[in-house]
Amino acid sequence: MRKILSVWSLLMGVFAFSQEKENLKLGFFGTLQTDIGLDLGSILRKPQDPNDYYSAKDQFPTYFTYGFTGQIGYQPLNWFALGTGLRYSYISPKYHNIYWTFQPYFFVSNPKDKEFNFITLNFGKQINTTQGLSNNGFIGVGGGFYELARERTAQKFQLNLDVQVADDAVWFLGFSYGITVFSNKNL
């Protein structure tokens, strides 16, 4: 009987006084962000003859684009998260693209520091048709960080380089700012 009581007291002492493992993941998250982009391809290309029909029709009419993104996701591991959502991009009055997006995030900072620096891959598929553009998409890479603001909220800052997957590739350098709400209340 003393052996059972000794083992039971030892186990109770270990479980009662053991430290709780800290959860350093975002959990489920939702992000609303605004995007500003610069068309690098149009800036770097040599000026083409404006009277040439094919060169004039293939170029976007402006160097700048802006848009909004809504995304939901989940972080199953300290170093990895997945997100998906919708992105609206305004390029000109004739080009209003809506994309379904998919983004894997790879967190590169130490989660104990509570800095969420990340590298992300961007994939998108156009789901609408504007001015003859359909079946368009983009791929890209980006980097940024989450800055914890309040309980369950963070600010998201991101720089990315995206290429439009179409007949003529268009390169965009973009900056995004967003607000993220996440399910882990212990961060």
N, C-alpha and C positions, 0 to 999 in steps of 0.2 A: 504494500500500500504506500509506503514511503517513497518507493521508486516512482510510482505513478504520480504522486503529488509533486515530487521533485521535477520530473519531466514536464508536468503540466505547468508548474510555476515558472520553469525556465522558458517554455514556449510562450506563455502569457507575457513574460517580461520582454521577450524579443519582439513580439507583435505589438505590444502596448507602447513600447518606447522606440520602435523603429521609425525612421524618418519616412515621410511620404514621398514617393517619387514625383518630381515636378513635371508637369505636362507643358512642354515648350512649343506646342503646335498651335496654329491658328484654328484648327478644326474646320467646320464649315464656314465659308466666307462669301460675302457678296460685295462687289465693287461697282461704283459708278464713277466714271472718269471722263475727262475731256481731253481730246487729242488735237495737237497742232502739228502739221507736217509741211515739209519743204520738198518739192520735186527736184531732186538732184540731177536727174537725167536731163530735164529741160535746160537747166542752167549750164551743165557741162557739155551738152551737144553743141556742135558748130551751128551757127544760124543757117537755116535752110531757106531756099527760095520760097517766099510766101505765095507765089503764083502757082507753085507745083501742087496739084490737087492732092496727091497721095501724102506728101509731107505735112500739109496743112491739116488734113483730116485725122492723121494718126497722133498728133500732139494734143495734150490737154491744154486748154486755153489759159491756164494760170499756173504760177509756181507754188502757190500755197494751197493747202487743204486743211480742213478742220472737221472735227466730228465728236461723237460721243460713244461711249462703250458701257454696256451693262453686262456684268459677268457674275456667275456663281461658281463656287469650286469647293474643293476639299483637300486638306493636307493630311494624308495618312501617315507620313513619315516626317521626321524632323528636317530632312534635307530635300523633300519632294512634295509638290502639290500639283493638282490638275484644276484647270478652270475652263469654262465654256460660256458663251454668251453671244450677244449681238453687237455689231459695230456699225454705226452710221457715219459715212464719209461724204462731206460736201466738197466737191471739186470746182464746180461752176453751176450756173443755173440749169444746164443740160445734164449734168452728171451728179446724181444722188445715189450713191451705192450703199446697199445694206448687206452686211456680211454675217454669216454664222462663223464664230471664231472658236478656236481650240488652242489653249496655252498650257504647256507643261512648265512648271517653275522648278528651278534647282537652287536651293538656298545654300549660299557659300560662306556665310558668316557663322560664328559659334552661337548656337541658340541660347547658351547661358548668358551671353552678353545682351540678349533681348534686342539685338539688331537683326533685322530680317533683310539682309542684302541678297539679291537674287539675280540669276541669269534666266532668261525665258526664251522659248522658241514660239514664234507666232505663226499660226496657220489660219487662213480664212477662205471662205467660199461664198461668192456673191449669190444672193437669193432673190434679187429683183433684176429687172431689165430697164436700163436708162439709155436713151439716145443710141440704141443699137448695141450697147455693151451688155452682154450676158455671158454666162459661163466664165466669169472672171474670178480671180482669186489672188491671194497674196501669201507669201512666206517671208519670214524674217527672224531676226534675233534681236534681243534687247537685254538691258540690264537696269537695275534700279534698287530701291529699298523701300521698306515700310517703316514709318516713324510712328511709334505708338503715341496716341493722342490722349485718349481717355479710356475708361473701362470698355472693352470690346470694340473700340474703334481705332483706326490708324489712318495716316495719310500715306498715299502711295505716289512715289515719284519714279518715272521711268523714261529712259531714252531707248529708241529702237530704230532699226534700219530694216525697212520692208521693201520687197520687190513685188510689183504687180505681175501676176502670171497671166499674160495675155499674148496677143500677136506681137506686140512691141513692148518689151519690158520697161517699166517705169519704176525708178528707185525713189523711195521716200525716206527722209530722215525725220523722225518724229519725237515729240516730247509729250508726255502724258502726266496729268495730275489727277488723282482720284481720292475718294474717301472709301475706306473699307470697313465693313462691320463683320465681326467674326464671333464664333460661338464660345471660344475659350475665355472664361471670365477671370482666369488666374494669371494672365500675362501681365 
